Amino acid sequence: MEVKISMKTLDFESRTAVAKESISKVCDAAGLKTASKKSKKDKKVQKYLGDQPNMSYAGANVNLTITTETLVLMIMETGELIATHPMPGISFASGGDPDTMDFVAYVAKDSVNGRACHVLECGGGLAQDVITTIGQAFELRFKEYIKNQPKAVNLPDRLENPIFNDKEKSAWGDDPEYYNDRPGVRAPSPTRPSIPPLPQYAAPSSNLPVYSLYDSEAEDDDVFKKPVSGFNMCEMCV
């Protein structure tokens, strides 16, 4: 039977009402009679459940295996596996009440049916034994959790057991004290570095002769051959 709300959000009475209403809906679909039919239907509980139950395995004889790890349903004749529900995925179980004496209902969540209430008919007073066994499995699982719970690690106090003390040298060697480690001591004033003298520079002298473009006293063959001070060939070529 589909359950539309998380059981963790409901109180114990509402959870019990969901289980009883699921048993009633499944019995109505299977044509079985229960004493809960005489009670008035709770409209609020009706909203928590689906419209119609899934009756795919109705009437099948099943083997129910309960351990601290899982709850397994298997068809007795064929060995077909109906469901395997891990204990952490089971949120509520109820059954063996006076109005549902021969029925057990438990709410579990899986990848096939989602969150659903599974109803089992356990005649001859077996329903109470099934509920008791499920309760014992939860109790043993909780005790195993407490027993195997990791212990807290006590970290050493830094003040009681320092990594380096006064008697032992640091692995990095002796580090001189900084001025700000000593109260009342000011930082040393920075000293200005001396400015180096400017370098002496002189243009390199050229061994090439410098000629004039025009000399009135020179003959035509002597043009560009007489040296003249103050000019060089580069400046004249510009």
C-alpha positions as a printed NumPy array, in Angstrom:
array([[  0.   ,   0.   ,   0.   ],
       [  1.543,   3.302,  -1.07 ],
       [  2.387,   5.725,   1.754],
       [  2.609,   9.349,   0.618],
       [  4.166,  10.857,   3.743],
       [  7.333,  10.147,   5.705],
       [  6.598,   8.263,   8.886],
       [  9.214,  10.306,  10.707],
       [  6.952,  13.346,  10.488],
       [  4.061,  11.579,  12.26 ],
       [  3.539,  10.802,  15.922],
       [  3.068,   7.264,  17.204],
       [ -0.725,   7.347,  17.092],
       [ -0.741,   8.571,  13.492],
       [  1.735,   5.866,  12.487],
       [ -0.425,   3.217,  14.079],
       [ -3.468,   4.616,  12.281],
       [ -1.61 ,   4.438,   8.933],
       [ -0.724,   0.765,   9.533],
       [ -4.286,  -0.153,  10.54 ],
       [ -5.803,   1.678,   7.574],
       [ -3.369,  -0.086,   5.216],
       [ -4.449,  -3.459,   6.63 ],
       [ -8.074,  -2.462,   6.174],
       [ -7.594,  -1.399,   2.53 ],
       [ -5.67 ,  -4.573,   1.653],
       [ -8.31 ,  -6.768,   3.326],
       [-11.08 ,  -4.973,   1.445],
       [ -9.298,  -5.613,  -1.856],
       [ -8.702,  -9.289,  -0.958],
       [-12.245,  -9.867,   0.355],
       [-11.123, -10.5  ,   3.946],
       [-12.915,  -9.318,   7.072],
       [-11.288,  -7.395,   9.878],
       [-12.645,  -5.795,  13.022],
       [-11.246,  -2.425,  11.948],
       [-14.006,  -2.113,   9.348],
       [-16.431,  -1.234,  12.125],
       [-14.355,   1.821,  13.166],
       [-14.91 ,   5.203,  11.56 ],
       [-12.564,   6.102,   8.69 ],
       [-10.139,   8.94 ,   9.406],
       [-10.09 ,  11.327,   6.446],
       [ -6.669,  12.678,   7.466],
       [ -5.153,   9.193,   7.406],
       [ -6.797,   8.532,   4.039],
       [ -4.726,  11.378,   2.546],
       [ -1.518,   9.664,   3.659],
       [ -2.242,   6.504,   1.609],
       [ -2.633,   5.655,  -2.057],
       [ -5.954,   4.929,  -3.706],
       [ -5.556,   1.206,  -4.411],
       [ -3.144,  -1.401,  -2.963],
       [ -0.817,  -3.477,  -5.123],
       [ -2.206,  -7.037,  -4.994],
       [  0.427,  -8.729,  -7.192],
       [  1.364, -11.31 ,  -4.535],
       [ -1.993, -11.509,  -2.747],
       [ -2.664, -15.   ,  -1.345],
       [  0.915, -16.274,  -1.851],
       [  2.564, -18.324,   0.894],
       [  5.803, -16.608,   1.868],
       [  8.858, -17.269,   3.976],
       [  9.738, -14.326,   6.198],
       [ 13.389, -14.082,   7.246],
       [ 14.276, -11.472,   9.87 ],
       [ 17.858, -10.576,  10.801],
       [ 19.569,  -7.54 ,  12.253],
       [ 20.465,  -6.54 ,   8.689],
       [ 17.416,  -7.23 ,   6.501],
       [ 13.84 ,  -8.426,   6.307],
       [ 13.359, -10.797,   3.343],
       [ 10.112, -11.987,   1.74 ],
       [ 10.258, -15.054,  -0.535],
       [  7.516, -17.17 ,  -2.111],
       [  7.556, -20.569,  -0.442],
       [  6.68 , -22.727,  -3.467],
       [  8.871, -21.135,  -6.138],
       [ 11.591, -19.406,  -4.148],
       [ 10.891, -16.147,  -5.945],
       [ 12.248, -13.154,  -4.084],
       [  9.533, -10.592,  -3.419],
       [ 11.446,  -7.995,  -1.445],
       [ 14.595,  -7.444,   0.552],
       [ 14.297,  -4.535,   2.961],
       [ 17.35 ,  -3.373,   4.941],
       [ 16.526,  -2.658,   8.558],
       [ 17.456,   1.042,   8.29 ],
       [ 14.829,   1.33 ,   5.536],
       [ 11.997,   0.073,   7.787],
       [ 10.39 ,   2.991,   9.587],
       [  7.456,   1.353,  11.415],
       [  5.897,  -2.053,  12.145],
       [  2.606,  -2.94 ,  13.783],
       [  0.358,  -5.977,  14.19 ],
       [ -1.257,  -8.416,  16.542],
       [ -3.74 ,  -5.833,  17.821],
       [ -7.225,  -6.967,  18.902],
       [ -8.861,  -5.498,  15.782],
       [ -6.117,  -6.841,  13.441],
       [ -5.173, -10.005,  15.333],
       [ -3.859, -12.029,  12.371],
       [ -2.134,  -9.249,  10.398],
       [  1.266,  -7.575,  10.394],
       [  2.031,  -4.304,   8.622],
       [  5.393,  -2.605,   8.248],
       [  6.407,   0.502,   6.329],
       [  9.586,   0.274,   4.239],
       [ 11.163,   2.193,   1.392],
       [ 12.84 ,   0.582,  -1.631],
       [ 13.641,   1.336,  -5.26 ],
       [ 10.771,  -0.809,  -6.622],
       [  7.742,   0.227,  -4.587],
       [  9.006,   3.45 ,  -3.066],
       [  7.591,   4.082,   0.393],
       [  4.884,   1.475,   1.016],
       [  3.135,  -0.391,   3.799],
       [  3.472,  -4.168,   3.353],
       [  0.698,  -6.295,   4.876],
       [  1.132,  -9.96 ,   5.88 ],
       [ -1.537, -12.34 ,   7.153],
       [ -0.101, -14.48 ,   9.96 ],
       [ -2.821, -16.735,  11.428],
       [ -2.822, -18.756,  14.637],
       [ -1.32 , -16.019,  16.796],
       [  1.821, -15.834,  14.664],
       [  1.389, -12.103,  14.043],
       [  2.429, -11.246,  17.593],
       [  5.546, -13.401,  17.275],
       [  6.52 , -11.659,  14.028],
       [  6.18 ,  -8.207,  15.597],
       [  8.188,  -9.319,  18.646],
       [ 10.945, -10.708,  16.399],
       [ 11.132,  -7.484,  14.383],
       [ 11.394,  -5.522,  17.625],
       [ 14.205,  -7.776,  18.87 ],
       [ 16.087,  -7.349,  15.589],
       [ 15.952,  -3.573,  15.962],
       [ 17.103,  -3.798,  19.578],
       [ 20.069,  -6.063,  18.728],
       [ 21.032,  -3.803,  15.859],
       [ 21.055,  -0.8  ,  18.162],
       [ 23.216,  -2.635,  20.718],
       [ 25.686,  -3.597,  17.979],
       [ 25.858,   0.027,  16.906],
       [ 26.602,   1.186,  20.461],
       [ 29.22 ,  -1.539,  20.907],
       [ 31.018,  -0.792,  17.642],
       [ 30.7  ,   2.975,  17.871],
       [ 34.132,   4.589,  17.321],
       [ 35.679,   6.033,  20.452],
       [ 36.601,   9.679,  20.676],
       [ 40.302,  10.442,  20.313],
       [ 41.833,  12.578,  23.081],
       [ 44.234,  15.042,  21.515],
       [ 47.251,  16.121,  23.608],
       [ 47.217,  19.578,  25.114],
       [ 49.594,  21.943,  23.336],
       [ 50.47 ,  23.702,  26.575],
       [ 51.19 ,  20.517,  28.512],
       [ 53.193,  18.831,  25.728],
       [ 54.616,  21.557,  23.463],
       [ 56.445,  20.539,  20.344],
       [ 59.442,  22.724,  21.276],
       [ 60.349,  23.815,  24.794],
       [ 63.132,  25.914,  26.275],
       [ 65.447,  22.942,  26.743],
       [ 65.176,  21.735,  23.184],
       [ 66.279,  23.568,  20.055],
       [ 63.996,  24.114,  17.147],
       [ 64.473,  21.892,  14.123],
       [ 65.044,  25.095,  12.163],
       [ 67.915,  26.225,  14.416],
       [ 68.121,  29.158,  16.807],
       [ 65.953,  31.95 ,  15.557],
       [ 66.92 ,  35.437,  16.843],
       [ 64.26 ,  37.372,  18.644],
       [ 62.34 ,  39.929,  16.67 ],
       [ 62.011,  43.468,  18.008],
       [ 58.24 ,  43.04 ,  18.286],
       [ 58.699,  40.031,  20.565],
       [ 60.228,  42.346,  23.184],
       [ 57.855,  44.941,  24.649],
       [ 58.995,  48.543,  24.561],
       [ 61.525,  48.051,  21.762],
       [ 61.13 ,  50.   ,  18.551],
       [ 61.935,  48.836,  15.081],
       [ 65.395,  49.854,  13.844],
       [ 65.373,  52.93 ,  11.577],
       [ 66.166,  52.073,   8.004],
       [ 69.475,  53.354,   6.581],
       [ 69.562,  54.958,   3.189],
       [ 71.887,  53.303,   0.691],
       [ 74.708,  55.472,  -0.727],
       [ 74.164,  56.752,  -4.246],
       [ 76.947,  55.641,  -6.601],
       [ 78.669,  58.342,  -8.734],
       [ 77.462,  58.897, -12.238],
       [ 79.581,  57.168, -14.881],
       [ 81.854,  59.244, -17.085],
       [ 80.907,  58.962, -20.722],
       [ 82.592,  60.277, -23.856],
       [ 81.634,  59.599, -27.42 ],
       [ 84.191,  57.392, -29.168],
       [ 86.394,  59.146, -31.671],
       [ 86.199,  58.121, -35.3  ],
       [ 89.232,  57.471, -37.48 ],
       [ 87.285,  58.197, -40.649],
       [ 87.998,  61.538, -42.35 ],
       [ 85.162,  63.988, -42.759],
       [ 84.795,  65.707, -46.119],
       [ 82.974,  68.839, -47.194],
       [ 80.382,  68.763, -49.88 ],
       [ 81.793,  71.813, -51.546],
       [ 85.059,  73.7  , -51.392],
       [ 85.481,  76.759, -53.65 ],
       [ 89.232,  76.567, -53.687],
       [ 89.375,  72.881, -54.578],
       [ 89.341,  71.591, -58.053],
       [ 86.573,  69.343, -59.326],
       [ 88.57 ,  66.225, -58.631],
       [ 89.156,  67.31 , -55.039],
       [ 85.464,  67.652, -54.122],
       [ 84.503,  65.537, -51.12 ],
       [ 88.186,  64.931, -50.328],
       [ 89.159,  67.862, -48.065],
       [ 88.558,  67.263, -44.363],
       [ 86.326,  69.812, -42.559],
       [ 85.851,  69.835, -38.806],
       [ 82.362,  69.961, -37.217],
       [ 80.473,  67.607, -39.566],
       [ 80.378,  63.877, -40.247],
       [ 79.137,  61.786, -43.08 ],
       [ 76.039,  60.479, -41.214],
       [ 74.614,  63.9  , -40.55 ],
       [ 75.147,  64.899, -44.168],
       [ 73.404,  61.882, -45.511],
       [ 70.224,  62.67 , -43.657]])
